[in-house]
Amino acid sequence: MKKTPLYKHHVKLGAKLVEFSGYKMPIQYSGVIDEHNYVRESAGLFDVSHMGEFIVSGLGAKDFLNYVTINDLDLIEPWQAQYSAMCYENGGIIDDLLIYRFPDHFLLVVNCANKDKDFDWLMANKPNNVDIMDVSEQTGLIALQGPKSREILQIIADINLSEIDFYHFSLGSINDSKAIIARTGYTGELGFEIYASNENTIKIWDEIILAGGEDLKPAGLACRDTLRTEMKYTLYGNDIDDSTNSIEAGLGWITKLEKSSFIGKDSLISAKGNLKRKLVCLKMIDRGIPRKGYLVMSGDKQIGEITSGTQSPSLNEGIGLAYISLSYSKIGTELQIKIRNKYLSCIIVKSPFYTLGTINN
Protein backbone atom coordinates (compact mmCIF):
# COMPACT_ATOMS: atom_id res chain seq x y z
CA MET A 1 0.00 0.00 0.00
CA LYS A 2 1.32 3.43 -0.92
CA LYS A 3 1.96 6.21 1.56
CA THR A 4 1.97 9.95 1.02
CA PRO A 5 4.98 12.09 2.04
CA LEU A 6 3.01 13.05 5.18
CA TYR A 7 2.28 9.50 6.39
CA LYS A 8 4.56 9.72 9.44
CA HIS A 9 2.91 13.01 10.43
CA HIS A 10 -0.52 11.36 10.39
CA VAL A 11 0.71 8.52 12.59
CA LYS A 12 2.29 11.00 15.03
CA LEU A 13 -0.96 13.00 15.17
CA GLY A 14 -2.93 9.87 16.05
CA ALA A 15 -4.97 9.75 12.86
CA LYS A 16 -7.20 6.80 12.08
CA LEU A 17 -5.73 5.46 8.85
CA VAL A 18 -7.60 3.52 6.15
CA GLU A 19 -6.94 2.20 2.68
CA PHE A 20 -8.13 4.64 0.01
CA SER A 21 -7.38 4.13 -3.69
CA GLY A 22 -4.25 2.16 -2.86
CA TYR A 23 -2.97 4.67 -0.29
CA LYS A 24 -2.95 4.58 3.49
CA MET A 25 -4.82 7.80 4.24
CA PRO A 26 -6.10 9.59 7.37
CA ILE A 27 -9.88 9.31 7.62
CA GLN A 28 -10.07 11.35 10.84
CA TYR A 29 -8.00 12.80 13.67
CA SER A 30 -10.08 14.42 16.44
CA GLY A 31 -13.41 13.28 14.97
CA VAL A 32 -15.49 13.91 11.87
CA ILE A 33 -17.89 16.47 13.35
CA ASP A 34 -15.13 18.39 15.13
CA GLU A 35 -12.98 18.58 11.99
CA HIS A 36 -15.95 19.45 9.79
CA ASN A 37 -16.99 22.32 12.06
CA TYR A 38 -13.42 23.60 12.24
CA VAL A 39 -13.31 23.89 8.45
CA ARG A 40 -16.66 25.70 8.40
CA GLU A 41 -15.80 28.05 11.26
CA SER A 42 -12.00 28.41 11.26
CA ALA A 43 -9.58 26.24 9.20
CA GLY A 44 -8.68 22.64 8.45
CA LEU A 45 -5.62 21.12 6.80
CA PHE A 46 -5.97 18.13 4.46
CA ASP A 47 -3.37 15.83 2.95
CA VAL A 48 -4.57 15.08 -0.60
CA SER A 49 -1.21 14.01 -1.99
CA HIS A 50 -2.82 10.84 -3.34
CA MET A 51 -4.31 12.83 -6.24
CA GLY A 52 -2.77 12.44 -9.69
CA GLU A 53 -0.95 15.22 -11.57
CA PHE A 54 -0.05 15.35 -15.26
CA ILE A 55 1.85 18.05 -17.13
CA VAL A 56 0.60 18.57 -20.68
CA SER A 57 2.80 20.67 -22.97
CA GLY A 58 3.68 21.25 -26.60
CA LEU A 59 2.38 23.42 -29.43
CA GLY A 60 -0.89 21.49 -29.62
CA ALA A 61 -1.56 21.23 -25.88
CA LYS A 62 -4.51 23.64 -25.65
CA ASP A 63 -6.30 22.31 -28.74
CA PHE A 64 -5.73 18.73 -27.56
CA LEU A 65 -7.14 19.41 -24.08
CA ASN A 66 -10.12 21.21 -25.59
CA TYR A 67 -10.77 18.09 -27.64
CA VAL A 68 -10.59 15.61 -24.74
CA THR A 69 -12.41 17.72 -22.10
CA ILE A 70 -15.96 19.09 -22.06
CA ASN A 71 -15.25 22.62 -20.79
CA ASP A 72 -13.66 25.35 -22.93
CA LEU A 73 -10.06 26.29 -22.21
CA ASP A 74 -10.42 29.42 -24.34
CA LEU A 75 -12.46 30.84 -21.46
CA ILE A 76 -9.46 31.06 -19.14
CA GLU A 77 -6.11 32.87 -19.26
CA PRO A 78 -2.71 31.82 -17.92
CA TRP A 79 -2.71 31.66 -14.10
CA GLN A 80 -6.36 30.56 -14.02
CA ALA A 81 -7.83 27.15 -13.23
CA GLN A 82 -10.84 25.38 -14.69
CA TYR A 83 -13.05 22.54 -13.49
CA SER A 84 -13.77 20.09 -16.30
CA ALA A 85 -14.29 16.43 -17.17
CA MET A 86 -13.32 13.88 -19.80
CA CYS A 87 -15.87 11.56 -21.33
CA TYR A 88 -16.11 8.65 -23.74
CA GLU A 89 -17.81 8.91 -27.13
CA ASN A 90 -21.05 7.71 -25.50
CA GLY A 91 -20.95 10.60 -23.01
CA GLY A 92 -19.98 8.46 -20.00
CA ILE A 93 -17.66 10.32 -17.64
CA ILE A 94 -14.07 9.06 -17.53
CA ASP A 95 -13.11 11.47 -14.75
CA ASP A 96 -13.67 14.98 -13.46
CA LEU A 97 -10.53 17.07 -13.09
CA LEU A 98 -8.92 20.46 -12.57
CA ILE A 99 -6.84 22.13 -15.27
CA TYR A 100 -4.33 24.81 -14.29
CA ARG A 101 -3.21 26.95 -17.23
CA PHE A 102 0.43 28.11 -17.11
CA PRO A 103 1.94 30.38 -19.79
CA ASP A 104 3.67 27.44 -21.51
CA HIS A 105 1.96 24.27 -20.26
CA PHE A 106 -1.04 22.85 -18.37
CA LEU A 107 -1.26 20.96 -15.09
CA LEU A 108 -4.07 18.39 -14.87
CA VAL A 109 -5.17 17.16 -11.45
CA VAL A 110 -7.14 13.90 -11.58
CA ASN A 111 -8.70 11.49 -9.13
CA CYS A 112 -6.26 8.97 -7.70
CA ALA A 113 -8.35 5.90 -8.51
CA ASN A 114 -8.59 7.01 -12.16
CA LYS A 115 -4.99 8.09 -12.66
CA ASP A 116 -3.79 5.18 -14.79
CA LYS A 117 -7.01 5.06 -16.82
CA ASP A 118 -6.85 8.82 -17.42
CA PHE A 119 -3.21 8.74 -18.47
CA ASP A 120 -3.80 5.88 -20.91
CA TRP A 121 -6.80 7.70 -22.42
CA LEU A 122 -4.81 10.90 -22.90
CA MET A 123 -1.87 9.06 -24.42
CA ALA A 124 -4.15 7.13 -26.79
CA ASN A 125 -5.69 10.34 -28.11
CA LYS A 126 -2.77 12.77 -28.14
CA PRO A 127 -1.24 14.08 -31.39
CA ASN A 128 2.50 14.20 -32.04
CA ASN A 129 2.82 17.86 -31.04
CA VAL A 130 1.74 17.17 -27.45
CA ASP A 131 3.80 15.79 -24.55
CA ILE A 132 2.27 14.31 -21.40
CA MET A 133 4.23 13.61 -18.23
CA ASP A 134 2.89 11.92 -15.10
CA VAL A 135 4.41 13.77 -12.12
CA SER A 136 2.10 12.30 -9.47
CA GLU A 137 4.81 10.46 -7.54
CA GLN A 138 6.95 13.60 -7.25
CA THR A 139 4.11 15.94 -6.28
CA GLY A 140 2.54 16.53 -2.88
CA LEU A 141 -0.76 18.33 -2.37
CA ILE A 142 -2.10 20.04 0.75
CA ALA A 143 -5.52 21.70 1.02
CA LEU A 144 -5.90 24.48 3.59
CA GLN A 145 -9.60 25.28 3.83
CA GLY A 146 -11.79 27.52 5.98
CA PRO A 147 -12.61 31.18 6.64
CA LYS A 148 -9.29 31.73 8.44
CA SER A 149 -7.18 29.94 5.80
CA ARG A 150 -5.97 33.11 4.09
CA GLU A 151 -4.80 34.85 7.26
CA ILE A 152 -3.03 31.69 8.44
CA LEU A 153 -1.24 31.11 5.14
CA GLN A 154 -0.37 34.80 4.74
CA ILE A 155 1.82 34.59 7.86
CA ILE A 156 4.26 32.33 6.02
CA ALA A 157 3.66 33.04 2.30
CA ASP A 158 5.84 35.46 0.31
CA ILE A 159 3.02 36.62 -2.00
CA ASN A 160 -0.11 38.68 -1.37
CA LEU A 161 -2.83 36.03 -1.12
CA SER A 162 -5.60 38.62 -1.38
CA GLU A 163 -4.57 39.12 -5.00
CA ILE A 164 -5.32 35.49 -5.89
CA ASP A 165 -8.97 35.37 -6.98
CA PHE A 166 -11.15 32.27 -6.87
CA TYR A 167 -9.93 29.69 -9.40
CA HIS A 168 -6.68 31.57 -9.95
CA PHE A 169 -3.20 30.51 -8.83
CA SER A 170 0.37 31.76 -8.48
CA LEU A 171 3.91 30.59 -7.86
CA GLY A 172 5.25 31.44 -4.44
CA SER A 173 7.22 30.32 -1.44
CA ILE A 174 6.09 29.29 2.01
CA ASN A 175 9.00 30.04 4.31
CA ASP A 176 11.46 29.36 1.44
CA SER A 177 9.67 26.23 0.20
CA LYS A 178 8.60 26.78 -3.41
CA ALA A 179 5.04 25.85 -4.31
CA ILE A 180 2.05 26.43 -6.55
CA ILE A 181 -0.56 28.24 -4.46
CA ALA A 182 -4.06 27.89 -5.89
CA ARG A 183 -7.34 29.41 -4.73
CA THR A 184 -9.28 26.18 -5.22
CA GLY A 185 -10.88 23.60 -2.96
CA TYR A 186 -13.58 20.98 -2.35
CA THR A 187 -15.32 22.30 0.77
CA GLY A 188 -17.34 25.40 -0.12
CA GLU A 189 -15.10 27.58 2.03
CA LEU A 190 -12.34 30.06 1.35
CA GLY A 191 -9.24 27.99 0.83
CA PHE A 192 -6.02 27.16 -0.96
CA GLU A 193 -4.56 24.05 -2.54
CA ILE A 194 -0.77 23.91 -2.42
CA TYR A 195 1.27 21.80 -4.84
CA ALA A 196 4.94 21.19 -4.07
CA SER A 197 7.70 18.61 -4.21
CA ASN A 198 7.40 15.81 -1.68
CA GLU A 199 10.20 17.31 0.42
CA ASN A 200 8.65 20.78 0.39
CA THR A 201 5.19 19.37 1.13
CA ILE A 202 6.47 18.06 4.46
CA LYS A 203 8.02 21.41 5.33
CA ILE A 204 4.91 23.35 4.27
CA TRP A 205 2.60 21.13 6.34
CA ASP A 206 4.74 21.79 9.42
CA GLU A 207 4.84 25.53 8.75
CA ILE A 208 1.05 25.75 8.33
CA ILE A 209 0.40 23.75 11.50
CA LEU A 210 2.71 26.11 13.39
CA ALA A 211 1.19 29.26 11.88
CA GLY A 212 -2.38 28.08 12.44
CA GLY A 213 -2.04 27.35 16.13
CA GLU A 214 -5.43 26.90 17.83
CA ASP A 215 -7.25 28.23 14.75
CA LEU A 216 -6.32 25.14 12.74
CA LYS A 217 -6.85 21.40 12.91
CA PRO A 218 -5.71 18.60 10.60
CA ALA A 219 -8.71 17.10 8.84
CA GLY A 220 -9.29 13.71 7.27
CA LEU A 221 -11.12 12.19 4.33
CA ALA A 222 -14.33 11.62 6.31
CA CYS A 223 -15.06 15.30 6.88
CA ARG A 224 -13.86 16.09 3.36
CA ASP A 225 -16.78 13.91 2.27
CA THR A 226 -19.37 15.55 4.55
CA LEU A 227 -18.19 19.01 3.48
CA ARG A 228 -18.42 18.26 -0.24
CA THR A 229 -21.82 16.55 0.15
CA GLU A 230 -23.24 19.66 1.81
CA MET A 231 -22.14 21.59 -1.31
CA LYS A 232 -23.42 18.98 -3.83
CA TYR A 233 -19.88 18.53 -5.14
CA THR A 234 -19.89 15.23 -7.03
CA LEU A 235 -17.56 12.37 -6.11
CA TYR A 236 -16.33 10.03 -8.83
CA GLY A 237 -17.40 6.47 -8.11
CA ASN A 238 -20.49 7.67 -6.24
CA ASP A 239 -22.32 10.44 -8.09
CA ILE A 240 -20.53 10.24 -11.43
CA ASP A 241 -18.84 7.44 -13.37
CA ASP A 242 -18.71 6.01 -16.87
CA SER A 243 -22.43 5.12 -16.69
CA THR A 244 -23.46 8.76 -16.06
CA ASN A 245 -23.16 11.85 -18.22
CA SER A 246 -22.46 15.45 -17.27
CA ILE A 247 -25.95 16.71 -18.21
CA GLU A 248 -27.86 14.43 -15.82
CA ALA A 249 -25.17 14.94 -13.16
CA GLY A 250 -25.89 18.68 -13.03
CA LEU A 251 -22.60 19.52 -14.73
CA GLY A 252 -24.18 21.17 -17.74
CA TRP A 253 -22.47 24.39 -16.67
CA ILE A 254 -19.08 22.90 -17.58
CA THR A 255 -20.36 21.16 -20.72
CA LYS A 256 -19.69 23.57 -23.58
CA LEU A 257 -21.75 22.08 -26.39
CA GLU A 258 -21.01 25.14 -28.54
CA LYS A 259 -17.36 24.08 -28.87
CA SER A 260 -16.52 23.01 -32.42
CA SER A 261 -15.54 19.48 -31.52
CA PHE A 262 -14.78 17.34 -28.48
CA ILE A 263 -15.01 13.67 -27.61
CA GLY A 264 -18.59 12.79 -26.65
CA LYS A 265 -20.17 15.99 -27.97
CA ASP A 266 -22.85 14.31 -30.10
CA SER A 267 -23.87 11.98 -27.27
CA LEU A 268 -24.12 14.87 -24.81
CA ILE A 269 -26.26 16.89 -27.23
CA SER A 270 -28.55 13.87 -27.46
CA ALA A 271 -28.55 13.45 -23.67
CA LYS A 272 -29.60 17.06 -23.20
CA GLY A 273 -32.55 16.59 -25.51
CA ASN A 274 -33.58 13.25 -24.01
CA LEU A 275 -32.98 13.73 -20.29
CA LYS A 276 -34.55 10.90 -18.30
CA ARG A 277 -33.11 11.49 -14.82
CA LYS A 278 -31.13 14.06 -12.88
CA LEU A 279 -29.00 14.29 -9.77
CA VAL A 280 -30.91 16.08 -7.00
CA CYS A 281 -30.48 17.07 -3.36
CA LEU A 282 -32.67 15.23 -0.85
CA LYS A 283 -33.21 16.34 2.75
CA MET A 284 -34.77 13.99 5.27
CA ILE A 285 -38.12 14.90 6.81
CA ASP A 286 -38.20 11.81 9.01
CA ARG A 287 -35.21 11.04 11.19
CA GLY A 288 -32.71 8.95 9.25
CA ILE A 289 -29.56 8.99 7.16
CA PRO A 290 -29.75 8.29 3.43
CA ARG A 291 -26.87 6.05 2.37
CA LYS A 292 -25.39 5.14 -1.00
CA GLY A 293 -27.51 2.47 -2.66
CA TYR A 294 -30.74 3.16 -0.76
CA LEU A 295 -33.79 3.24 -3.04
CA VAL A 296 -35.87 6.38 -3.51
CA MET A 297 -39.59 5.71 -3.76
CA SER A 298 -42.79 7.47 -4.71
CA GLY A 299 -45.36 5.33 -2.98
CA ASP A 300 -44.58 1.77 -4.03
CA LYS A 301 -42.71 2.85 -7.18
CA GLN A 302 -38.91 3.05 -7.27
CA ILE A 303 -37.95 6.31 -8.97
CA GLY A 304 -34.32 6.74 -7.97
CA GLU A 305 -31.29 5.73 -5.90
CA ILE A 306 -29.04 7.49 -3.39
CA THR A 307 -25.48 8.04 -4.62
CA SER A 308 -24.08 9.92 -1.60
CA GLY A 309 -25.53 10.58 1.83
CA THR A 310 -24.64 11.61 5.35
CA GLN A 311 -25.83 13.24 8.55
CA SER A 312 -24.94 16.87 7.85
CA PRO A 313 -22.84 18.28 10.72
CA SER A 314 -23.67 21.86 9.65
CA LEU A 315 -27.43 21.36 9.36
CA ASN A 316 -27.90 18.45 11.78
CA GLU A 317 -30.12 16.73 9.22
CA GLY A 318 -29.87 13.69 7.00
CA ILE A 319 -28.98 14.75 3.45
CA GLY A 320 -28.23 12.89 0.25
CA LEU A 321 -27.69 13.08 -3.48
CA ALA A 322 -29.76 10.84 -5.74
CA TYR A 323 -30.53 10.24 -9.38
CA ILE A 324 -34.28 10.72 -9.74
CA SER A 325 -36.60 10.12 -12.72
CA LEU A 326 -37.08 13.50 -14.37
CA SER A 327 -40.84 13.65 -13.80
CA TYR A 328 -40.29 13.44 -10.01
CA SER A 329 -37.29 15.79 -9.78
CA LYS A 330 -38.97 19.13 -9.09
CA ILE A 331 -37.79 21.02 -6.00
CA GLY A 332 -40.33 20.61 -3.19
CA THR A 333 -41.39 17.10 -4.22
CA GLU A 334 -41.85 14.80 -1.22
CA LEU A 335 -40.59 11.24 -1.65
CA GLN A 336 -39.60 8.29 0.50
CA ILE A 337 -36.31 6.50 1.06
CA LYS A 338 -36.38 2.80 1.73
CA ILE A 339 -34.05 2.22 4.68
CA ARG A 340 -34.09 -1.47 5.48
CA ASN A 341 -37.84 -2.24 5.88
CA LYS A 342 -38.93 1.33 6.58
CA TYR A 343 -40.06 4.07 4.22
CA LEU A 344 -38.84 7.43 5.53
CA SER A 345 -40.01 10.75 4.12
CA CYS A 346 -37.67 13.19 2.40
CA ILE A 347 -37.99 16.25 0.18
CA ILE A 348 -36.10 17.53 -2.87
CA VAL A 349 -34.36 20.83 -2.06
CA LYS A 350 -32.35 23.40 -3.96
CA SER A 351 -28.58 22.92 -4.09
CA PRO A 352 -26.35 23.41 -2.27
CA PHE A 353 -27.59 22.23 1.11
CA TYR A 354 -25.18 24.58 2.89
CA THR A 355 -25.28 28.23 1.77
CA LEU A 356 -23.20 30.07 4.37
CA GLY A 357 -19.74 29.16 3.04
CA THR A 358 -16.94 31.69 2.58
CA ILE A 359 -15.88 30.34 -0.82
CA ASN A 360 -16.27 33.73 -2.54
CA ASN A 361 -14.65 35.83 0.21
N, C-alpha and C positions, 0 to 999 in steps of 0.2 A: 504494500500500500504506500502511495506517495505521501510526502509531507511537504508543507509549505515552508519557506524560510523562517516563519515565525512559530513553528511547531513547539520548540522548547519554551517559548514565552507562554504559550497556551497551557502547557503542562505546569509551569511554575505558578501561573495565575489560578490554577485549580479548575480549569475548564472541563466540562464534560465533553469528551471527544467521540465522534461517530464517523463511520465510513460515509463519504459523500463523493460520488463520481470518481471513485478510485483514490481519493485523498482522505487522510485522517484530519477532520475539521472540527472546530469547536462549535457545538450546538448551543451551549449556554455557559455562562460564568456564574453570576449572582442569581439568575432566574429570569425566565422569559418576560414576565410582566415588568419586573424591575428594569431590565435592559430596554424594553420597548418604551416605557415611560420616560426613561432618561433620554432616549433619542428624540422623543416628541417634545420634551421640556427643556433639555440642556444639550447633551452631546453623547454620541456613542461611537466607538471605533471598531470597525470590522476588518478582519483579514479575508480578502477575497482573491488571494493570490492563485487560487485554483483555476481562475478564468483563463481562457486562451487568448493569445495576442498574435496577430499576423501583421507584417509590414508588406504593403503592396506598393510597388514603385514602377517606374518606367513611363515612356511617352504615352502609352495607351491606358494608364492606370485608371484615370477618371472615367473614360468611356467604358472600360471593362466593368468597373464597379457599378456604373449606372445600368449596365446590361444584366448583371447578376443580382441586383437588389431592387426592391420595389419602390423605395423613396427616390428623390431626385437630388443628386449631388450638386447640380447647378444652383441649387437654392442656398448653398452655404459657401462661405469664403474660407481661406486659410485661417487657422486658429479657431474654427468652429467645429462642433460635433453634431452628429445626426443619428437619430434612432431609426433603424431600418430592419429589413428582414430579407432573407433569401427564400425562394420557393422553387418547387419543381414545375415542369410544364403544366401539370394538372392543377396548379395553384396550392398544393400542399406545402406547408411551411417547413423548410429545412432547419432554419434557426432564426431567432431574432438577435440583433447585434447592434453595437455602437460603432460608428465610423468617425475617427478624428482626422480632419483634413490639415495636413502640414503643407508648407509651401511647395515641397518637392516629393512628397509621398503621402500615403494614408496608413493609419493604424486601425485595424479591425479588432474589436474585442468581442469574443464569442463565448457561448456557454461551454463550460468544461466538458460536459458529457457529449457534446457535439463536435468537439475540436477536430478529431481525426476525419469525421464525415465531412465537415465544412471544408477542411483543407483539401481533401480529395476532390470535392466538387469544384472548388475554385481552380485547382490545377487542371482538371479535366476540361474546363471551359476557357481557360486563359489563352490569349493570343501570344505570339512570339515577342511582342514589344512590352510585355508585362512580366515583372519578377515578383514572386511571393516568397516570403521568408517567415517561418514559424519561430517566433522568439518567446514562446510561452514559458519554457524552462528557465530562461534568463531574466524573466520579468516578474516582479512582485507587484501586488496591488492592494492598497489600503483604502478603505472608505471611511472618511470622517463625516458624520451626519448629525444634524441637529441645529437648533436655533443659535447655539453658542459656538458652532464649529468655526465660523470665520474668525471670531475674536481669539479663539484658542490657537488656530493655525497661524494667525498673523503675528503672534509672539515670536515665532521661530522661522517664518518665511521671509525671503529677501525681496519679494515683490508685493505690490499693493493688491491685495485680494479683492478689494471693493471694485477694482477695475475689470475683474473677470465676470462677465455676465453669464446668465444661465445658458448652458450648452455651449460655452466657450472654454478655452483652455490656454495655458501658457507654459513656457519652460521657466523653471526657477530652482532655487536651492532652499532646503530646510536645514538650517545650521550646517551649511557646507555640503550637504548631501544633494546631488543633482536629481531632479525629478520632473515629470510632467504633472502639472497641477490642473485638474479639470473640475469645472463647476457642474458636475453630473452626479447622479445617485439613483437609488432604488427605494427611497423611503417616503418621499413627499415632503421632506424637510430641506432647508438650506443645507448644503453639504459639498464636499469635495472628494474626488477620487484621485489618488496619487499613485502614479506609475513610476517605478524605479528599478534599478538593478536589485538582485537579491540581497546583496551586502548593504546597499543603501536603504532598502525596505526595513531591515532590522533596526538600523540607526534611527530612521524616521519614526517608526513605531514607538521606540523608547522616548524620543524627543516629544512626541505628541502626548504620550502618557504623562510625562513630566510637566509639560505646559498646561495640560488640562486640569490637573489636580482633582479636586472634589467635584468639578463641573463635568467630568468625563468618566465614562465606564466602558470597558471593553464589552462588545456585544457579539452574540453568536448567530448562527444560521437560523435558529428558531424564531428569534424576534425579527430578523430580516424578513422572514416569511409573513409574520403577522402584520408588519409595517406595510409590505407591498400589497397584501390582500386588502387592507383598509383603503388603499389607493386604486384598486382594480388594475394593478400592474400585472400583466400576464407572466406566468412561469412556464417555460418550455418543459414538456412532459406532463404537465397538468392541464393548463388552459389552452395551449397551442402545441401542435405537433404536425407530422406530415399528413394527418387525416383531417386537419382543419385548414381553413384559408383565412387570410387577413381581413376579409370583408365581414364574415360572420363573427370573427374574434374581436370586432370593434376597433380594428386597426386600419380602417379605411382612410384615416387621416394621414397615414404614412404610405398609402398605396396610390402612387401617382399614375393613374391610368392614361393621362394625357402625354406621358413620355412616348417617344417615337417607338421604342422597342425595348422590351426586357423579358427575361424568361418567366413564363407563366401569365403574361399579360392577357392573352385571349381567354384563358380559363377564369381569370379574375373578373374580366368584363362580364363573362357569362354568369359568374357567381353573384355579381352585384344585381343582375337582372332577374335572377332566379333564387333569391335568398329564401331559405327554408327554416333557418334557425339563427339565433344570435346569442352571444355571451352577455348575460345580465347579472346585476347585483341583487342578491336576495338577503333580506333581513328577517330574522326569526320574530314571529309574534309570540308563539309559545316558547317556553323555555327549552332550549336544546342547541346543539352544535351541529351544523351541517358539515359532513365530511365528504371527501373525494369518493365518488362512486355511489353515493346515496341517490335514490331516484326522486325526481320531482313529479308530483302528481296534480292533476286537476280532477277531483273526485276519484273515480277508479281508473282514470286514464293516465298512463305515463306520458309526460310531455317534455321531459328533460332529465338532465343528470348533473349533479354537483361535480365541478372540476377542482375547486379549491374551497376550503372552509375553515373557520376558526372561531373561537370566542374572542371578540375584539377587545383588547385591553383598553383602548381609548374610549370605546362606546359602551363597554360592558354588556354587549349583546352578541348573539350568534349571528355571524355573517358568512356569506358564501358567494362564489361565482358559479354559474351554471349555464350550459347551453339549453335554450328553451325554444320550442317550436314557435315560429314567428307569430302566429295568430294569438299566442298567449303571452307575448313578451312586452306588453305595454306597461309602463311605469304605473304602479298603484294596483296591479293585478294581484289578488290573493291566491295563493297556491298552497300545496302541502308537500312536506318532505317525509318520505318514508324512512324512519329511523328504527331499525329492527322491525317490530310488529306494530309500531305506532305511526300515526299520521299527524305530524305537527305542522301548524299553520305558519306561513311565511308570506312576505310581500315583496314584490319587485320595487326597488328604489333606484333613484338616480345615482349615477357614479360621480365622484368617488364616495365611499362611505364616510371617510374622514375629510373634512373641508377646512380645518384650521391650521394646516401645515404652513411652514415658512419657506416653501420651495422657491417662491418668487421674490423673497426679501433680498 
